[in-house]
Amino acid sequence: MHFTIMARPVLRDTLFLLGLLICIAGVRTVEVDDEEQFSYIKGDSRGPEHWGDLVDEWAICGNGRQQSPIALVKSQAVISPDLGELQRIYHPGKAILENRGHDIRVRWPRGGGSLVINGRNYILKQTRWHSPAEHSVDGIIYPLEFQMEHQTEDNSSAVVSMLYSYGKPNTFLTKVVAKLPLISDKEPPKEPLGLVDPFEIIVPDKEYYRYSGSLSTPICREGVIWSVLEKISTASEEQVKALQNAIHDEYKLNARPVQPTNGRIVKIYIP
């Protein structure tokens, strides 16, 4: 006589949820921290033109149609008053300075406030610098770009970006550069920054470019809302070099090349 044993409903549901969680865990929705997996060197086997071939999850880096960064041209941007001013509800929060080898970032473990777009709250998670700048404006590639990365609870992303030209030293970068030697010999290389107000970092500006793009590092996930400030800030050449010298040699120039726009509309908000 054969008996068929049926799983109890609770056990069956538990097994289903466990399998679902395993599947979800295998899908990355954020950028990759391990810089050894990719490089920024043109022609290198791990360089930007090959990111889409290195890992199956990164395929969109090579075949995506809405990748970032892009070349911004002010005369070609569509003036869009309906965008409104950026709704930034930032507040001071405990922050950590980290050297990831391929970039320097400031992270707010509990968030640094939020950016509101179309009624949705995007929590400020981290900021980082790319040198040279990843986005170009009217054919100009600036020496530095600062990106503030925000996320919703369902992992939708929005980035506010600011470009720097060479000029007067940046006040916040002065604090960051002073801390860099303190983390050079630490493992992991990080140092508390204390309370940091995001408004200390980013210049007040009402004009900005808006387009739909992607994360600019692997995994290159698309659907990211980009807001690139039209006003250019300044940083000293010494500050830019300090950021470059602090990271690993092959990442001193850590900007992804501009990607095809593929017919995307770039908007600009002008009050």
C-alpha positions, 0 to 999 in steps of 0.5 A, spaced: 500 500 500 502 506 498 501 513 501 501 520 499 504 525 504 501 532 503 505 538 506 501 541 511 499 548 509 503 552 513 509 548 511 508 548 504 507 556 504 513 557 508 517 553 503 514 557 498 516 564 501 523 561 502 524 559 495 521 566 493 526 570 498 532 566 495 530 568 488 529 575 490 536 575 494 539 573 487 537 579 483 541 585 485 538 592 484 544 596 487 551 598 484 556 593 485 561 595 491 567 590 489 571 594 484 575 588 482 569 586 477 570 592 473 575 597 471 574 604 467 580 603 463 578 603 455 580 597 452 581 593 458 578 587 458 574 589 464 573 596 461 566 600 460 565 597 453 565 590 456 561 591 462 555 588 459 559 581 457 562 580 464 556 578 468 549 576 466 546 581 471 550 586 467 547 585 460 543 591 460 550 595 461 551 593 454 544 592 450 540 597 454 537 603 451 537 608 457 544 608 459 547 614 463 551 618 463 549 622 457 551 629 453 547 634 455 546 640 450 542 646 453 539 648 446 536 642 445 533 641 452 525 642 452 523 647 457 519 644 462 516 649 467 511 643 469 517 640 472 517 645 478 523 646 483 526 640 486 523 638 492 529 637 497 527 635 504 534 634 507 536 634 514 543 633 518 544 625 519 550 621 522 554 620 516 560 615 514 566 617 509 568 611 505 573 609 500 571 603 496 577 603 492 574 605 485 570 612 489 570 616 495 563 616 498 559 619 504 553 614 506 547 616 511 546 609 514 539 612 516 538 617 511 539 624 510 532 626 508 528 625 502 527 628 495 520 628 492 518 627 485 511 626 483 509 625 490 514 619 491 519 620 497 526 618 495 531 617 501 538 620 500 542 614 501 549 616 499 553 621 495 560 620 491 564 623 486 567 622 479 573 625 476 572 627 470 565 628 470 560 623 467 555 628 464 558 633 459 554 640 458 554 643 451 561 639 449 564 641 456 567 635 460 568 638 467 573 635 472 569 633 477 561 630 478 558 629 485 552 625 485 547 624 490 543 617 490 536 616 493 532 610 493 524 609 495 522 603 499 521 599 492 528 600 490 526 605 485 532 610 484 533 618 483 540 622 482 541 629 483 548 631 480 552 637 480 558 639 476 565 642 478 569 647 474 576 648 477 576 655 482 575 656 489 576 650 494 569 647 496 568 647 503 565 640 504 571 637 500 575 641 505 572 637 510 573 630 506 580 631 504 582 632 511 579 625 513 582 621 507 589 620 510 585 617 516 582 612 512 588 610 508 590 604 513 583 602 515 580 596 514 575 597 512 577 604 510 571 608 513 571 614 518 565 617 521 563 624 519 559 626 525 552 630 523 552 632 516 547 636 513 546 635 505 545 642 504 552 643 506 554 639 500 550 642 494 549 649 491 542 652 491 540 652 484 533 652 481 535 650 474 536 643 472 536 638 467 531 632 467 532 625 463 531 618 464 537 614 465 541 608 469 546 607 474 552 609 471 556 603 474 554 596 474 549 593 474 547 599 470 539 598 472 535 603 468 529 607 470 533 612 474 531 619 474 536 624 473 536 631 475 543 635 473 544 642 476 545 647 471 549 651 475 556 649 476 560 649 482 567 650 484 573 645 487 580 647 487 585 642 483 588 640 489 581 637 492 580 634 485 587 631 485 586 628 493 580 625 491 583 621 485 590 619 489 586 616 495 583 611 490 586 605 487 591 607 481 586 604 475 580 608 478 583 615 479 579 617 472 573 613 474 568 616 469 563 612 465 563 614 457 557 618 455 552 613 452 547 614 446 541 618 448 537 613 443 531 619 442 530 620 449 527 627 451 532 631 456 528 636 459 530 643 463 527 646 468 527 654 468 523 658 473 
